[in-house]
Structure formats: C-alpha cells, structure tokens
Amino acid sequence: MDAPLVRAARGGSQPAFARLVAMHERSLRGFLGKSGFRDADDIAQEAFLAAWSGLERLRDDDGFRSWLFGIAWRKALDANRSARRAARRDEAWREDQEGETAAPADPADRMALQAALAGLPPDQRACVTLSLGQGWSHGEVSEALGLPLGTVKSHVTRGRERLLAVLGGVS
C-alpha cells in the first residue's frame, strides 16, 4: 500500500511524502504517547524528517511503516537518554551551587571589587578572574588564555597585589 508513494517520494515528490505522513502520523504519535514519551509530537516530527532525508536507505518499499516506527523508537530512546543526562547535569550543578553558597557580599564591596578589577590591564584581569575568582590552576589559565605559565603566575601575583592595595588590604 505504501510502496507507490515511497517510490514517488524517493523520486523527490513532496506531495507523495506528505501523503505518507498523513497516513501514518496519527498512529505514530499514538504509539509514542502510549509508550510513555512525553515529547511524542516532537519525536514524531523528527522521525518524519529523518525518514524523508533517509528514504534511499529503505530497502523494502512495502516496509515503510515498520521502518518509520523503528526510526521513531530510536529517536525516542535517544531523547530519553539526553533528558536523563541533562537532568544529571542540572542536579550536579544545583549541588555545586548549594556547596558554594557563602554569605552574600556587601553590595558596596562588590562594586569596589568590580572597580578595582576594571583598573587592571585586560590580560592581568583575565588571569586574576580565572585563577582567584573561578579557582582555576595557573596551568589551566595558561592553556585557556594562550599565555606562558610564568606570565600567568606574575599576572596573578601582581593583580592580587594591586587589588589588595586598591581595596585597602595589606600588600
């Protein structure tokens, strides 16, 4: 039943493929929804796009429906894996943020620090921000900014001294 439409679609007929979509859309979305996938509509759409671009890989024109459902199933499994990875990343980030919650800085102190940082040369400011502000090692800063390790170390040391002097600390 699908074979003539598949052959026409493989030849570039968009109306033929649109007819295949119309014939299988409802059952595909129903299958995905009943299989527990919350994003059934999005997954079905992705499956149809993949089918359209991959029609040349279909070996049996009469097997379009099962081939399409297989594509959708794999897309659904991929979406679930991706959602689980994203949830784990989000949870790790939240835990990281909870561990870093310190007493909020006084707004005047934050403004003074921003002004002091603005007074540093850009490369020194970047080294200080990454090393002291973000906790990066000197090696990581060196690699990220493309600066020699010795330069990073001296930028951090001089930048810290200048910040302490500007903010009223002991240098």
C-alpha positions, 0 to 999 in steps of 0.5 A, a space after each residue: 500500500 505504501 510502496 507507490 508513494 515511497 517510490 514517488 517520494 524517493 523520486 523527490 515528490 513532496 506531495 507523495 511524502 506528505 501523503 505518507 505522513 498523513 497516513 501514518 502520523 496519527 498512529 505514530 504519535 499514538 504509539 509514542 504517547 502510549 509508550 510513555 514519551 512525553 515529547 511524542 509530537 516532537 519525536 514524531 516530527 523528527 522521525 518524519 524528517 529523518 525518514 524523508 532525508 533517509 528514504 534511499 536507505 529503505 530497502 523494502 518499499 512495502 516496509 515503510 511503516 515498520 521502518 518509520 516506527 523503528 526510526 521513531 523508537 530510536 529517536 525516542 530512546 535517544 531523547 530519553 537518554 539526553 533528558 536523563 543526562 541533562 537532568 544529571 547535569 542540572 542536579 550536579 550543578 544545583 549541588 555545586 551551587 548549594 556547596 558554594 553558597 557563602 554569605 552574600 557580599 556587601 553590595 558596596 564591596 562588590 562594586 569596589 571589587 568590580 572597580 578595582 578589577 576594571 583598573 587592571 590591564 585586560 590580560 592581568 584581569 583575565 588571569 586574576 578572574 580565572 585563577 582567584 575568582 573561578 579557582 582555576 590552576 595557573 596551568 589551566 589559565 595558561 592553556 585557556 588564555 594562550 599565555 606562558 605559565 610564568 606570565 600567568 603566575 606574575 599576572 596573578 601575583 601582581 593583580 592580587 597585589 594591586 587589588 589588595 592595595 586598591 581595596 585597602 588590604 595589606 600588600 
